[in-house]
Amino acid sequence: MRSLNKATLIGNLTRDPEIRQTPTGKKVTSFGVATNEQWKDAQGALQERAEFHNVVAWDPLASIIEQYVKKGDRIYIEGRLQTRSWEDQAGVKHFRTEVIAQNMIMLGARRGAPQPQEAPSATASQEEEVQTTSEQKQGAEAKKKNKGENEEDTEEVKIEEVPF
């Protein structure tokens, strides 16, 4: 039986990302995202509640978040839920559910900062996809030359051009 573990958040960072490195040199960042819910109660009064989510991102996404994202920024995060547990020195068991980020899109401009030429959006496997696409294109061109084909190259879709 198949299952699905997917979390999608749009909210604001509650703190600056905390960057760490594993002993093997891999970057990891953790930060909080607040989402808001609004509704009208039985009397018609507007109610609001904030939820706070713990988010973890690994390299290469961690490097992008470290460079471009700060407390208060609006962000779209897509990932999976993961719960970890540990026991403290007093023997009390603790649990923490986190969103393991796999995709991030910055929403809106950061206040008081110059805007980059292109707002970054990234996936954890974007670098590998770009490298694989380049290798595939080079391989296809080599095959065409070997076969003597004169077909025009098909237009390659670049990740940066996809509007999402």
N, C-alpha and C positions, 0 to 999 in steps of 0.2 A: 504494500500500500504506500502510495506517495504522500509526502507531507510538504508543507510550506512554512518557512520561517522568514518573514520579511517585515521590516519596520520602515515606515516613512514618516519623517518629521519635518515640519516647517516651523521654525521658531527663532529665538534670539539666544546667543551665547550668554550664559550666566557668569562665566569667568574666562580669563585668558586661557588658551590651551596650555597644558603642562606637558613639556617635551621630555622624554627619557630615551635612553638607548639600552638595548639589550646587550649582554656580554658579547654577542656575535656582531654588534655594530648596527643592528636594525633599529630604526627610529619608531617610536610609538608615542602617540599623544592622547591625552584624555581631557575632556572638557564637559561642561554641562550645557544643556539646551532646555529652555523653558518654552512650553506651548500653553496657549490660553484657550479656554472654553467659555462661551457665553450662552446663556439661556434665560428665559423668563420664567419666574416661579408662578405659583397658583394665583398670586395677587397681581401678576403682571409686572412685577419689579424685575429689572435687569440684574442678573447674577453673573458673576465671573469667578473662575477658578483657574489657577495655574498648576500645571504638572511639570515636574523637573525630571529630566532624563540624563543619565550618564552615558557618554559616548566615548568610544575608543577607536582610533584610526591607526593603521600600520603603514609603514613605508610602501609605496611612494606618496600615498595620500597624506600621511602625517607631515611630510616635508612641505607640501603645498599649504596645508592648514597652518603650519607654523609660520609660514611666510606671509600669508594674506589675511588671516582671520583673527579678530580680537574680540574681547568682551563687548556685548551689545550688538554685534553684527547679526543681521538676519541671514539665515542659512537653511538650505534644504539638505537633509541627510537621508540617505537610503542605506539600509544594511540589514543585519539579522540580530535577533535577540540572543543573548548568552547570559546565563546565570552562573556565577561562581560562588563558592563557599570556602570559608576558612574558620579556623578556631583560634581565638585570641589566647593570651597567656593565662587568663582566668578560666579557660576551658569553655567559654561561651561561643557557640557556633553563630557565625554571621553569614548573610547572603547578600549578594549584590547583583542586580540585573542590569546589563549594559547593552547598548546598541553598538555592534561592531560595524563601523562605517565601511561601506564598499563604494559609495558614490557621494559626491558633495557638489553642490552648486551654490555660489554666493548670490544672495538676493539683495539688490540695492547697493548703494555706494557706502563706503565707510565714511563716517563724518570726519572732516578735517584732513583727509588724506588725499593725495593726488591719485587720480584714477589710472589704473594700468591700461595699456593699449587694448588688451583683451582680458575680460574677466575670466579667471581660470575656473574650469570645472574639470573634475578628474574622476577617474575610476581607479580602483586599486590595480587593475591590470591594463591600464591604458598604454603604458610604455611597451609592454609585451605585444599588445595588439598592433601598435604602430610599427614595431620592428617586424612582426610577422607579415603585415601587409606589404611592407617594402620588399622583404625577401620574396614573397609570392609574386609581386610585380616583376622583380628582376628575373625570377625563374621563368615566368611566362614570356618575357621579352627574349630570353635566351632560347627558349623552345621555338618561338616564331622565326628567329634568325636561322636556327638549325634546320627548320623545315622549309625555309624560303618563303614563308607566308608574307603577304603584303597587306594584311588587314590593319585597319586603324585601331589604335589602343582605345579601349573603353575608358570613359571618364571615371577617375577614382574619386570616391566620396571621402572627404577628410573629416575626421572627428570634430575638428574645430568649427566646421560649417553646419553641423547638425543643430537645428534650432530647438533645444530643450532646456 
